[in-house]
Structures are given as structure tokens and as C-alpha cells.
Amino acid sequence: MDKADIEFVYGMVEQLDKTIRKLTLDEQEISTKLGEQRTEELREYWQKELDEEDAQELKTTFDYWDKMLIFTWAHRQRAHITRAKVSQTLMKESNHPDD
């Protein structure tokens, strides 16, 4: 990788870190609005800990904030996955700086 590519990747890391921090704050705010019990129900749904029937029943009760919390979890998960891949790229590059 040339210097410009490495600078781009580091910029990407910074942006992903900011995104993850923002999504974590968003999750906290939404969870506060929903309450501990509802957040836990949604977490069980998100982590696929419910049987199919219970999951479908819960899904019929979703409102805007329920969907926003699940969206936030999904977005944060994608950001974490991307952040890990970028870090792996940087680690590989640091092992082969002359390539």
C-alpha cells in the first residue's frame, strides 16, 4: 500500500470509531426510552434466543423505537465488522511495509 492508501485507511478507522461511539450513545438513549424490560425482550429477539413462535409474536408488537434499537444494533455490528477488517488490513500491511 502506498502512503495515500494508508492515510485513507487510518481515516476510515477514525470514522468507524466515531460511528461506533455515536451508535453506542444512540443505543443508550433508545434503551432508556424503551425501558429495561422491553430492551431485554428486543435483545433476546436480536440474539435469536426466542423460539420462532415467540419471535413472530414479539415482532407484531414492534413500534418505531423498537425498530430503531434493532437498526442501531445492526448498524453497530456492521461497523464493528468493518473496523475489524480494516485493522486486519493495517496489521498485514505493517508486517509487509516494502510490498
N, C-alpha and C positions, 0 to 999 in steps of 0.2 A: 504494500500500500504506500502511496506517496503521501507527502505531508498534508496536502489538501484533503485527502480521503480520511486520514487520521483525525484531522481537525473536525471534519464533518461528523465522524463517529462520536467524538467527545461531545460535540454539540448535541447530538442525538441523546447521549447518555444524560446530559443535563436536563434536556426537555422531558425525557421519560421520568426522571426523578421528580421533577416539578409536577408532572401529571399524576404520578402515584401519590405524592403528598396531598394534592388537591382532591383526588378521589377518596383518600382516606378521611379527609375532613368532611367531604360530602356524605360519606357513609355514616359518620358520627352524627351529623345533623339530621339526616333522614331517619336513622335509628332512634334518635331522641323523639322525633315527631311520631314515629310508629309505636314506640314503647317496647320494652324488653321482651314481653311475651310474643308480640307479633313478629318482631325481628327474629326471634328464635325459631318460630314456625317457618318463616321465609328462609332462614339459614338451612333448616332441615330439608326444605324443598330444593334449594340451590345445591346442596351437597348430596342430593338424591338418597336421602335416608328414609324417605316415606315410601310406602308401597304405592303401586300405581293408582289404586282407587283413591287413597287419601291425597295423593298429589293432584289428581284431577279435580277432586272436590275443593281443595285449597285454591287451586288455580281459578276457579269460578268466582272466588271472592276477591281477587286482586283489584286494587284501586290504583290510582295514579302513583302514589308514594310507594306502594309495594313494587310496582314495575320499575320505578326509578331506582330503588335499592338494588334490585336484581340486575338492572342495567349497569349500575355503578360497580357491582361485584364483577360482572363480565368484563367491563372496560378495564378495571384494575388488573384482573387476571391476564388479559391480553397485554397490558403494559408491562407487567412483571415478566411474562414470557419473552417479550421483545427485548426487555432490558437484559435478561439473562443471555439471550443470543448475542446481543451487542457486546456484552462483557466477554463472552467466549471468543468473539472475533478479535477483540483487543488483546486478550491473553495469547491467542495463537500468533498474532502479529508481533507481540513483544518477544516471543520465542524465535521469530524469524525476521529480525529487523532488516536484513540485507536483501530479502526476496523482492 
